[in-house]
Structure formats: structure tokens, C-alpha cells
Amino acid sequence: MEKPESKFVTVTGWVLRDLPGGKAVLFLWDRRLHNFETEVLPKSQIEIEKTDFFERVTMPRWLAKQKGFLMNDANTTQDPPRRRVTHELKTWPEFFEATRGGRKKFELRRADREFQVGDELLLKEWNPNQNPMGKAKGYTGRELLVRVDYIMEAEVVDKLMGLRPPNETEYACVIMSISLIP
């Protein structure tokens, strides 16, 4: 016997902020894309349940279908994302300044760890050489915290740039769209 289709669907993610007019900006897990999507939804049509690591957002099935959060399965609920991770990364002074000033909104990095949308990057300014003023090589003490908003996976980046044959991982890179966290 087939289960009747529920009128509501639960999606996992985070509430980023409340907006005027009874709306909320949500960072929700999109199961089809295996990625997070930012959505603005009316608070009158959703229920939010807080958990330790994320929020469960329950919405009408028609709204979930309209926004693309449902797969073909009649009673699918979204898989919870893993806990947010903060990755500490060295950043040279010119890239640090461009990010801090809002001109650089991406990170090109080796795919040597499991970067995921929603993770945070703690960018630590790193002076790679001794400068003429005698300032030593090493960390400067300046840091920036950014959030990963989108990831272009290593396979796509490497294929587009012709960086490596598909079976080698030595030069695998990802491009991440980032935004400053105040």
C-alpha cells in the first residue's frame, strides 16, 4: 500500500536573517544539486525548529516543489548537512587586502580537504618573504572570516583549465565563492 503524500516537507539549513514584511532569508540544503541555496520565504508559510547544528524548516509541499527542494519521491525529506567546519588558510597580503576590501569574492584552493557550502574560512594573512623593511616571513596577525557560498568542484575546474588528467589528484583545485562574515 502506498503512503499518502504529506502536505508538508521538511528541509534543513539555517535562517540567515529576518526581513521586513514577514519574510526570512534561509540557507537551505538542495538535495538535487547537493548544495545549499539561499531562498527568501514568507514566514507565514514556514515553521522553523532549531536543533544543535541547523534548523529544520517545514513548508507546504507546493512551495517546496515550486522552489525545487523535492525530488520525485513522494515523501522525501532532505538529508541533514554535516556540521559547519572552519578551515584555517594562509593568504598572501595582496589577496588578503582584496578580500577585505570586497574586490575579491572567491578562493581558488587545492582540493586537499572537504570544503562544503556553508563552511567558514579563517583567512590568516601570511607574508611569504622578508620585505625590504626587514619584516620577517610568517603570519602578520591579521585574520578574516568568510563563508563559502558556492563551490565549483575540482573535476570541473581541472577539466576547464586542463590542469590534470582525470585520474590524477596532485593538482586538483576548487573555486569557492565567498562572502565576508561581519
C-alpha positions as CSV (number, residue, x, y, z in Angstrom):
1,M,0.0,0.0,0.0
2,E,1.4,3.4,-1.0
3,K,1.8,6.1,1.7
4,P,-0.4,9.1,1.2
5,E,1.5,12.2,0.1
6,S,2.2,14.6,3.0
7,K,1.1,18.2,2.7
8,F,4.3,19.4,4.3
9,V,8.0,18.9,3.7
10,T,11.0,19.4,6.0
11,V,14.2,20.9,4.6
12,T,17.4,21.5,6.6
13,G,19.6,24.6,6.7
14,W,20.0,27.9,8.6
15,V,18.0,31.1,9.0
16,L,20.4,33.9,7.9
17,R,18.2,36.9,8.8
18,D,14.6,38.1,9.1
19,L,13.4,40.7,6.6
20,P,10.7,43.4,6.9
21,G,7.3,42.3,5.6
22,G,7.3,39.0,7.4
23,K,10.0,37.2,5.3
24,A,13.2,35.3,6.2
25,V,16.4,34.7,4.3
26,L,17.2,31.0,4.5
27,F,20.2,28.9,3.6
28,L,18.7,25.6,2.7
29,W,20.1,22.2,1.6
30,D,19.1,21.4,-2.0
31,R,19.1,17.7,-2.4
32,R,19.0,17.7,-6.2
33,L,22.1,19.9,-6.5
34,H,23.9,18.5,-3.4
35,N,24.5,22.1,-2.4
36,F,23.0,24.9,-0.4
37,E,20.7,27.5,-1.9
38,T,19.7,30.9,-0.5
39,E,15.9,31.5,-0.5
40,V,13.6,34.3,0.7
41,L,10.4,32.7,2.0
42,P,7.3,34.2,3.8
43,K,7.5,33.4,7.5
44,S,3.7,32.8,7.5
45,Q,4.2,29.7,5.3
46,I,7.0,28.0,7.1
47,E,7.7,26.6,10.6
48,I,11.3,26.7,11.9
49,E,12.6,24.2,14.5
50,K,16.1,24.9,15.9
51,T,18.5,22.0,16.6
52,D,22.1,21.9,17.8
53,F,23.7,22.4,14.4
54,F,21.0,23.6,12.0
55,E,17.3,24.4,11.7
56,R,14.5,22.3,10.2
57,V,12.2,24.3,8.0
58,T,8.8,22.8,7.4
59,M,6.9,24.2,4.4
60,P,3.9,23.3,2.3
61,R,4.7,20.7,-0.3
62,W,3.6,23.0,-3.2
63,L,6.1,25.6,-2.0
64,A,8.9,23.0,-1.8
65,K,8.1,21.8,-5.3
66,Q,8.0,25.4,-6.6
67,K,11.4,26.2,-5.0
68,G,12.9,22.9,-6.3
69,F,13.5,21.2,-2.9
70,L,11.7,18.0,-3.8
71,M,12.9,15.0,-5.7
72,N,10.5,12.6,-7.4
73,D,10.0,10.6,-4.2
74,A,6.6,11.4,-2.7
75,N,7.6,11.7,1.0
76,T,11.2,12.8,0.6
77,T,12.7,14.9,3.4
78,Q,16.1,16.5,3.0
79,D,19.3,14.9,4.3
80,P,20.8,16.9,7.1
81,P,24.1,18.7,6.2
82,R,27.2,17.9,8.1
83,R,28.2,20.3,10.8
84,R,29.8,23.6,9.6
85,V,33.6,23.5,9.6
86,T,36.0,26.4,9.9
87,H,39.1,25.9,7.7
88,E,42.2,27.9,8.6
89,L,44.1,29.0,5.5
90,K,47.2,31.1,4.7
91,T,46.6,34.1,2.5
92,W,49.2,36.4,1.0
93,P,48.9,40.1,1.8
94,E,47.6,41.3,-1.7
95,F,44.9,38.7,-1.7
96,F,44.0,39.4,2.0
97,E,43.6,43.1,1.2
98,A,41.5,42.4,-1.9
99,T,39.2,40.2,0.1
100,R,39.0,42.6,3.0
101,G,38.1,45.4,0.6
102,G,35.4,43.4,-1.1
103,R,37.0,43.2,-4.5
104,K,38.0,39.5,-4.3
105,K,34.9,37.3,-3.7
106,F,36.4,33.9,-4.5
107,E,39.1,31.5,-3.3
108,L,41.0,29.2,-5.6
109,R,42.4,26.4,-3.5
110,R,43.8,22.9,-3.7
111,A,41.1,20.3,-3.1
112,D,43.1,18.9,-0.2
113,R,40.2,18.9,2.3
114,E,36.4,18.6,2.2
115,F,35.3,22.1,1.6
116,Q,31.5,22.4,1.6
117,V,29.0,25.2,1.1
118,G,28.2,26.8,4.4
119,D,31.7,26.2,5.8
120,E,33.8,29.1,7.1
121,L,37.3,30.0,6.0
122,L,39.5,31.8,8.5
123,L,41.9,33.6,6.2
124,K,45.2,34.3,8.0
125,E,47.4,36.9,6.4
126,W,50.8,35.3,5.6
127,N,53.9,37.3,4.5
128,P,55.8,34.8,2.1
129,N,59.1,36.7,2.1
130,Q,61.2,39.0,4.1
131,N,60.4,42.5,2.9
132,P,63.0,45.4,2.4
133,M,61.8,46.9,5.8
134,G,63.1,43.7,7.5
135,K,59.6,42.4,8.3
136,A,60.0,38.6,8.8
137,K,58.4,35.9,6.8
138,G,55.3,34.5,8.6
139,Y,51.8,35.3,9.9
140,T,51.1,39.1,10.3
141,G,48.3,38.6,12.9
142,R,45.5,39.8,10.6
143,E,42.6,37.5,10.0
144,L,39.3,37.5,8.1
145,L,36.3,35.2,8.5
146,V,34.4,34.3,5.3
147,R,31.6,31.9,4.4
148,V,31.6,29.6,1.4
149,D,28.5,30.3,-0.7
150,Y,29.2,28.2,-3.8
151,I,31.8,25.6,-4.9
152,M,32.9,24.8,-8.4
153,E,34.2,21.2,-7.8
154,A,37.7,20.0,-8.6
155,E,36.7,17.9,-11.6
156,V,35.0,20.9,-13.3
157,V,37.8,23.3,-12.6
158,D,40.5,21.0,-13.7
159,K,38.7,20.0,-16.9
160,L,38.1,23.6,-17.8
161,M,41.6,24.6,-17.1
162,G,43.3,21.4,-18.4
163,L,45.3,21.1,-15.2
164,R,45.5,17.3,-14.9
165,P,44.4,14.1,-16.4
166,P,41.1,12.8,-14.8
167,N,42.8,10.1,-12.7
168,E,45.5,12.2,-11.1
169,T,44.8,14.2,-7.9
170,E,48.0,16.1,-7.3
171,Y,46.8,19.4,-8.7
172,A,43.1,19.2,-8.0
173,C,41.6,22.6,-7.3
174,V,38.3,24.1,-6.3
175,I,36.9,27.6,-6.8
176,M,34.8,28.9,-3.9
177,S,32.5,31.9,-4.0
178,I,32.9,33.6,-0.6
179,S,31.3,36.4,1.4
180,L,32.7,38.3,4.4
181,I,31.2,37.4,7.8
182,P,31.0,40.6,9.9
